[in-house]
Amino acid sequence: MTHTMQPGYMAAAEIAENGAAAWRLPPDPRCASAGRSLVHDTLTALRLPGDLVDAAVLTASELATNALKHGLRPGPYDPVIPAELWIWSRTTPRPELVVAVFDACRTAWPAARPGDLLAEHGKGLDIVGTVSGSWGAHLSRSRLGAGPGKAVWSAFPLGDASRPAARPVVASAVAQNLAAALSARGIDDVAHRHGVRVSLVGVPLPGGGALNVWVRAEGFDFAGSGGIRVHRPVTDLQDVAEHLVRHIEEHGRR
């Protein structure tokens, strides 16, 4: 599950248990420094290497600065909506830590041309691209009740030693956690049904239809882009939830 919590060991414990940490950032000049402190304290509590911590702190600072400058309002006359800092981990396609900043503005997007990232606003994402393993941006929804927007994320390799220890899982409990994670993001009418060793989570799509996610002890199975089957381990629940939120938001724009 995702919770708003204090930095340090509490957030680290949540991430280590395949959860995610999320904080609202101050909508003022303290935004970047707050992001830096939250990332530093949390990743230090996770006992991650110093170079990874430094890179993630720098990335959080740049992403928070961009959100503060260009992402606090959905439209020019809308009220301010604070940006959010998110951290979670995933094991597919490789063990990585994901640091993302969410904002409510969908009209200002980072450019995708190398060497010209956010050229009109500076070179913050050039720095992000240099110090992280990968980065991107996609439609998303707040983790803290602020509604739709976008997430700009960066991922940092963790190495095989950081894989979570295997533990017995119950498909029905994992399915319930996935449904709860989606409902908490404002996705209504998520259904789940349970069999002996498999559960089904039905995620309604805008305009009709549903995306079905089969949940077993071995992981999640669902149809990805072009109908290609996607398999993800249960340890990637937070990343799967983010993928599904993105799919729903993009489907709603068609």
Secondary structure, DSSP 8 states (H G I E B T S, - for coil): -EEE--TTHHHHHHHHTT-EEEEE--SSTTHHHHHHHHHHHHHHHTT--HHHHHHHHHHHHHHHHHHHHH-S-SSTTS-----EEEEEEE-SSS-EEEEEEEES-SS-----STT-TTGGG-SHHHHHHHHSSEEEEEEEE-SSS--EEEEEEEEEE--GGGS-------HHHHHHHHHHHHHHTT-TT-EEEE-SSEEEEEEE-TTS-EEEEEEETTEEEEE-GGG-EEEE-GGGHHHHHHHHHHHHHHHHT-
